[in-house]
Amino acid sequence: MLKSKWSIALAFLACALFLATNVNAKNNPMARPFMIKGSGIVQMLDGGKTLVTETGTATHLGKYTATGNGQFDSPIHGFYEKSVYIAANGDELWLKGDAYILSFTATECIFTMDFEIIGGTGRFDGATGKPDPVTVTGDVSAAGITYSYITTGTITY
């Protein structure tokens, strides 16, 4: 009987600590290192619009797939309001950003990407952060611009 009361008390204490830890994590987001290693393709559509599809791995996401619709507002500047990175477990991380073309030839496009984390779903609800800007060299073909990159930065959630 005494052993059973201690087991119940210990189980209660463990549950209380678990709940306190989870509530504390949600109420006190923490900045963490962040790294993305991705590759994808930018397809140029009518009217300066773009469709980006990407796969890769990232800290806090694991393997991911991403899509984003963009728009070029000048010959060298493009932007996207929201790209959706879907984590291995289905949580979404949302990024917005800008791309600046530095050089463009028939076979190669060199551009910079500047990101900002603007939220998400699941554990990324309310996430913020800033991956470092990255310069990318992409291959130009009839299908679009294929690219790969690695960047680091921070994420807060």
C-alpha positions as CSV (number, residue, x, y, z in Angstrom):
1,M,0.0,0.0,0.0
2,L,2.8,2.4,0.9
3,K,4.7,1.6,-2.3
4,S,1.5,2.3,-4.3
5,K,1.1,5.8,-2.7
6,W,4.7,6.6,-3.5
7,S,4.2,5.5,-7.1
8,I,1.2,7.7,-7.5
9,A,3.0,10.7,-5.9
10,L,6.0,10.1,-8.1
11,A,3.8,9.9,-11.3
12,F,2.0,13.1,-10.3
13,L,5.3,14.9,-9.8
14,A,6.6,13.7,-13.1
15,C,3.5,14.9,-14.9
16,A,3.7,18.3,-13.2
17,L,7.3,18.7,-14.2
18,F,6.5,17.7,-17.8
19,L,3.6,20.2,-18.0
20,A,5.7,23.0,-16.4
21,T,8.5,22.4,-18.9
22,N,6.2,22.4,-21.9
23,V,4.3,25.5,-20.8
24,N,7.6,27.3,-20.0
25,A,9.0,26.5,-23.5
26,K,5.8,27.8,-25.2
27,N,5.8,31.0,-23.1
28,N,9.5,31.6,-23.2
29,P,10.7,31.0,-26.8
30,M,14.5,30.4,-27.1
31,A,16.9,31.4,-29.8
32,R,18.7,28.4,-31.3
33,P,21.3,27.9,-34.0
34,F,19.7,27.0,-37.4
35,M,21.2,25.5,-40.5
36,I,19.5,24.8,-43.9
37,K,21.1,22.7,-46.6
38,G,18.8,22.7,-49.6
39,S,18.5,22.3,-53.4
40,G,15.8,23.2,-55.8
41,I,14.6,24.8,-58.9
42,V,13.2,28.3,-59.7
43,Q,10.7,28.1,-62.6
44,M,10.0,31.4,-64.4
45,L,6.3,32.0,-65.1
46,D,4.5,34.7,-67.0
47,G,4.5,38.2,-65.7
48,G,7.7,37.9,-63.7
49,K,6.2,35.3,-61.4
50,T,8.2,32.4,-60.1
51,L,7.6,29.0,-58.6
52,V,10.3,27.6,-56.3
53,T,10.3,23.9,-55.2
54,E,13.1,22.7,-52.8
55,T,14.1,19.7,-50.8
56,G,16.8,19.4,-48.1
57,T,17.6,19.0,-44.5
58,A,17.6,21.6,-41.7
59,T,18.1,21.7,-38.0
60,H,14.8,21.5,-36.2
61,L,13.0,20.3,-39.4
62,G,14.9,17.2,-40.4
63,K,14.2,16.3,-44.1
64,Y,11.9,18.9,-45.6
65,T,10.1,19.9,-48.8
66,A,9.4,23.5,-49.6
67,T,7.4,25.5,-52.1
68,G,7.1,29.2,-52.6
69,N,5.6,31.6,-55.1
70,G,7.6,34.7,-56.0
71,Q,7.5,37.8,-58.1
72,F,10.2,39.8,-59.8
73,D,9.5,43.6,-59.5
74,S,12.6,44.6,-61.4
75,P,15.1,42.8,-63.7
76,I,17.4,42.1,-60.7
77,H,15.0,41.8,-57.6
78,G,12.6,39.2,-56.8
79,F,10.7,38.5,-53.5
80,Y,8.4,36.0,-52.0
81,E,5.9,36.7,-49.2
82,K,5.8,33.1,-47.9
83,S,7.6,29.9,-48.6
84,V,6.4,26.9,-46.8
85,Y,9.0,24.4,-45.5
86,I,7.3,21.2,-44.4
87,A,9.2,19.2,-41.7
88,A,9.5,15.5,-41.6
89,N,6.7,15.3,-39.0
90,G,4.3,17.7,-40.9
91,D,5.0,20.9,-39.0
92,E,5.4,23.9,-41.2
93,L,8.1,26.7,-41.0
94,W,7.3,29.8,-43.0
95,L,9.9,32.1,-44.5
96,K,9.8,35.2,-46.6
97,G,12.6,36.8,-48.5
98,D,14.3,38.6,-51.3
99,A,16.5,37.4,-54.2
100,Y,18.9,39.7,-56.0
101,I,20.4,38.7,-59.3
102,L,24.1,39.5,-59.4
103,S,24.9,37.9,-62.8
104,F,22.8,36.1,-65.4
105,T,24.0,34.3,-68.6
106,A,22.5,31.7,-70.8
107,T,23.9,28.9,-68.6
108,E,24.5,30.4,-65.1
109,C,22.7,32.7,-62.6
110,I,24.4,34.1,-59.6
111,F,22.1,35.5,-57.0
112,T,21.8,36.3,-53.3
113,M,19.0,35.1,-51.0
114,D,18.0,36.9,-47.9
115,F,15.5,35.1,-45.6
116,E,13.3,35.9,-42.6
117,I,11.4,33.3,-40.5
118,I,7.8,34.5,-40.1
119,G,6.0,31.7,-38.2
120,G,4.7,28.3,-38.9
121,T,2.5,25.5,-37.5
122,G,3.0,23.0,-34.7
123,R,6.2,23.7,-32.7
124,F,7.0,26.5,-35.2
125,D,3.8,28.5,-34.4
126,G,5.1,32.1,-33.8
127,A,8.6,31.2,-34.8
128,T,11.0,34.1,-35.8
129,G,14.6,34.2,-36.9
130,K,17.1,35.1,-39.5
131,P,19.1,32.7,-41.6
132,D,22.2,34.4,-42.9
133,P,22.0,35.8,-46.5
134,V,23.7,33.4,-49.0
135,T,25.1,33.8,-52.5
136,V,24.1,31.0,-54.8
137,T,25.3,29.9,-58.3
138,G,22.5,28.2,-60.2
139,D,22.5,26.4,-63.5
140,V,20.1,27.9,-66.1
141,S,18.2,25.5,-68.4
142,A,14.8,25.5,-70.2
143,A,13.3,23.9,-67.0
144,G,14.5,26.8,-64.8
145,I,17.3,27.7,-62.5
146,T,18.6,24.7,-60.4
147,Y,20.5,25.6,-57.3
148,S,21.9,24.3,-54.0
149,Y,23.0,26.2,-50.9
150,I,23.9,26.0,-47.2
151,T,23.2,28.8,-44.7
152,T,23.2,29.1,-41.0
153,G,21.5,31.6,-38.6
154,T,19.1,31.6,-35.7
155,I,15.5,30.5,-35.1
156,T,13.4,31.4,-32.1
157,Y,10.5,29.2,-31.0
